[in-house]
């Protein structure tokens, strides 16, 4: 993509892009002070939500009150191996404390083992618990562990059960590589296209893992993604302003300051 973008009716506004972002505050080493600083960023950038660890939901709800930025909490994160009843309890507690969106991880072992009736039942129960309390559910697949057939079937089940979003990754699903090191690909273009193709039109797509630049954001948006998990929020939006994407711009965003923000560890 060119380093400058001319204003066009087809281009998203800077605020449109901000409203695609779940600002991620999930790294296991984050202190309360770092989470609070991240919540201030999410508020300043007018993100869709700030995505936090379950214990931090009350802090997030207080910090974001009146901002229009929602609170997203994770459940069964990052490995998805908890009992379904505990995932439900975690989601219900988060919603009671102020979360309006829940990102839950599937049981990957059950998916890989082909126990689709078990996987289906879990998705259905967790989604019913969330929607029954007025929240929406995003189901995290952890695509790095899966084959295309698994991803397709998960999309079909989430469509069947009326899940709001399907999501690629936790950002922490590290896979052992041939050389013995651990890494992950996260949200790949091929997987995003596959998820969009096999999800119903009412199911939205969230990309997480590797969306770190404005070019990344614009590319996945063109593939049908409507939400991303990201840590480099300020830097992406500052670049959008620098390239001349149209307004409106989040009222609290200082583009000059944001442009200096380094991409932190995480998604």
C-alpha positions in Angstrom: 0.0 0.0 0.0 1.2 3.5 -0.8 2.5 5.6 2.1 -0.1 8.2 1.5 -3.9 7.7 1.1 -6.1 10.2 -0.7 -9.5 10.8 0.8 -12.2 8.8 -0.8 -15.8 7.9 0.0 -14.8 4.2 0.0 -12.2 4.8 2.7 -13.1 4.3 6.4 -12.8 7.3 8.7 -10.2 7.2 11.5 -13.1 6.8 13.9 -14.5 3.9 11.9 -11.1 2.2 12.4 -11.0 3.0 16.1 -14.4 1.3 16.5 -13.0 -1.9 15.0 -10.5 -2.2 17.9 -10.7 -4.2 21.0 -7.7 -2.7 22.8 -6.0 -5.7 24.3 -4.8 -5.7 27.9 -4.3 -9.4 28.3 -0.6 -10.0 28.7 -0.1 -12.2 31.8 2.6 -9.9 33.2 0.6 -6.7 33.0 0.3 -4.9 36.4 -2.8 -3.0 37.5 -1.0 0.2 36.7 -0.3 -0.9 33.2 -3.9 -2.1 32.7 -5.2 1.3 33.9 -2.8 3.1 31.5 -4.2 0.9 28.7 -7.7 1.7 29.7 -6.9 5.4 29.3 -5.6 4.7 25.8 -8.8 2.8 24.9 -10.9 5.7 26.2 -8.8 8.3 24.4 -8.9 6.4 21.1 -12.7 5.7 21.3 -12.2 2.0 20.7 -15.0 -0.5 20.5 -13.9 -2.1 23.8 -10.9 -2.7 26.1 -10.3 -6.4 26.4 -9.2 -7.3 29.9 -8.5 -10.3 32.2 -11.5 -11.3 34.3 -10.4 -9.8 37.6 -9.8 -6.5 36.0 -13.5 -6.0 34.8 -14.5 -3.8 37.7 -11.5 -1.6 37.2 -12.2 -1.4 33.4 -15.9 -0.6 34.0 -15.0 2.3 36.3 -12.3 3.7 34.1 -14.4 3.5 30.9 -17.7 4.7 32.4 -19.5 7.3 30.2 -16.9 6.9 27.4 -18.9 4.7 25.0 -16.0 2.2 25.1 -17.2 -1.2 26.2 -15.6 -3.7 28.5 -14.7 -7.1 26.9 -13.6 -9.9 29.2 -12.1 -13.2 28.4 -13.3 -16.6 29.7 -11.4 -19.9 29.6 -8.4 -17.9 28.5 -6.0 -18.7 27.0 -6.2 -22.5 26.6 -10.0 -23.2 26.7 -9.7 -26.3 28.9 -11.9 -25.4 31.8 -15.1 -27.1 32.5 -18.0 -25.5 30.5 -19.8 -24.6 33.8 -16.7 -22.6 34.9 -16.5 -20.8 31.6 -20.2 -19.9 32.0 -19.6 -18.8 35.6 -16.6 -16.7 34.5 -18.7 -15.0 31.8 -21.6 -14.4 34.1 -19.4 -12.9 36.8 -17.7 -10.6 34.2 -21.1 -9.4 32.9 -22.4 -8.8 36.4 -19.3 -6.6 37.0 -19.7 -4.6 33.8 -18.6 -6.5 30.8 -20.8 -6.3 27.7 -18.7 -8.7 25.5 -17.1 -12.0 26.3 -14.3 -13.7 24.3 -14.3 -17.5 25.2 -11.8 -20.1 24.0 -13.1 -23.4 22.6 -11.7 -26.6 24.0 -9.2 -27.2 21.3 -8.5 -30.9 22.3 -12.2 -31.6 21.9 -12.2 -29.9 18.5 -9.1 -31.9 17.3 -10.6 -35.1 18.7 -13.7 -34.5 16.6 -16.1 -34.5 19.6 -18.4 -32.1 17.8 -21.5 -32.8 19.9 -19.5 -31.8 23.0 -18.1 -28.7 21.3 -21.5 -27.7 20.0 -23.1 -28.1 23.4 -20.5 -25.9 25.1 -20.8 -23.1 22.5 -24.6 -23.2 22.8 -24.6 -23.0 26.6 -22.0 -20.2 26.8 -23.7 -18.2 24.2 -27.1 -18.6 25.9 -25.6 -17.5 29.2 -24.1 -14.4 27.6 -27.0 -13.3 25.5 -29.4 -14.1 28.4 -27.7 -11.3 30.4 -27.5 -8.9 27.5 -23.9 -9.5 26.4 -22.5 -10.8 23.2 -20.1 -13.7 22.7 -17.0 -14.1 20.6 -15.7 -17.6 20.2 -11.9 -18.0 19.8 -10.8 -20.9 17.7 -7.0 -20.7 18.1 -6.5 -21.4 14.4 -2.8 -22.2 14.7 -3.7 -25.5 16.2 -6.4 -26.4 13.6 -6.8 -27.7 10.1 -9.2 -26.0 7.7 -11.8 -28.7 8.3 -11.9 -27.8 12.0 -12.2 -24.1 11.3 -15.1 -24.6 8.8 -17.0 -26.8 11.3 -16.6 -24.3 14.1 -17.9 -21.5 11.8 -20.9 -23.7 11.1 -21.6 -24.4 14.7 -21.2 -20.7 15.7 -23.6 -19.8 12.9 -26.1 -22.4 14.1 -26.1 -21.2 17.7 -26.3 -17.5 16.8 -22.8 -16.4 18.1 -22.0 -12.8 17.4 -18.4 -13.2 16.4 -15.9 -15.9 15.5 -12.3 -15.0 16.4 -9.0 -16.4 15.1 -6.7 -16.5 18.0 -5.9 -15.7 21.6 -2.5 -14.2 20.7 -0.9 -16.8 23.0 -1.5 -20.1 21.2 2.2 -20.9 20.7 2.9 -23.9 18.5 6.2 -25.9 18.6 8.1 -25.2 15.3 10.4 -27.6 13.5 13.5 -26.0 15.0 12.1 -26.6 18.5 11.1 -22.9 19.2 7.5 -21.8 19.9 5.7 -19.2 17.7 2.3 -18.5 16.2 0.9 -17.0 13.0 -2.3 -15.6 14.4 -4.8 -14.1 12.0 -3.8 -15.1 8.5 -5.5 -13.9 5.3 -6.4 -17.4 4.3 -8.0 -18.3 7.6 -9.9 -15.0 7.7 -11.3 -15.6 4.2 -12.2 -19.1 5.1 -14.0 -17.9 8.3 -16.0 -15.3 6.3 -16.9 -17.8 3.7 -18.3 -20.4 6.1 -19.9 -18.1 8.7 -23.5 -16.9 8.3 -23.9 -13.3 7.3 -25.0 -12.3 10.8 -21.8 -13.7 12.3 -18.9 -11.2 12.4 -15.2 -11.9 12.2 -12.6 -10.8 14.7 -8.9 -11.0 13.8 -6.4 -11.3 16.6 -2.7 -12.1 16.5 -0.4 -10.1 14.2 -2.6 -7.1 13.3 -0.1 -4.5 14.4 0.0 -1.8 11.6 -2.5 0.3 9.7 -1.8 -1.8 6.6 -2.6 -4.9 8.5 -5.9 -3.3 9.7 -6.9 -2.2 6.3 -6.0 -5.5 4.7 -8.1 -7.6 7.2 -11.0 -5.1 6.9 -11.0 -5.7 3.2 -11.4 -9.5 3.9 -14.6 -8.9 5.9 -13.2 -8.4 9.4 -15.2 -6.0 11.6 -13.2 -6.3 14.8 -9.6 -6.8 15.7 -7.7 -7.4 18.9 -4.6 -5.1 19.0 -2.1 -3.5 21.3 -0.7 -1.0 18.8 -4.0 1.0 18.7 -2.6 4.5 19.0 0.2 3.9 16.5 -2.3 2.6 13.9 -4.7 5.5 14.3 -1.9 8.0 14.2 -0.7 6.5 10.9 -4.3 6.8 9.6 -4.3 10.5 10.4 -0.8 10.9 8.9 -1.9 9.3 5.6 -4.9 11.5 5.4 -7.8 9.1 6.0 -11.0 11.1 6.5 -12.5 12.2 9.8 -14.0 12.2 12.2 -11.1 11.5 14.5 -11.4 10.3 18.1 -11.6 13.4 20.2 -9.0 12.3 22.7 -6.4 11.2 20.2 -3.2 13.2 20.1 -1.8 12.1 16.7 1.6 13.6 17.3 2.0 11.8 20.7 0.4 8.6 19.4 2.9 8.4 16.5 5.7 8.0 19.1 4.1 5.0 20.8 6.1 1.8 20.3 4.2 -1.4 19.6 4.0 -3.2 22.9 4.2 -7.0 23.4 1.0 -8.9 23.0 -1.3 -9.4 20.1 
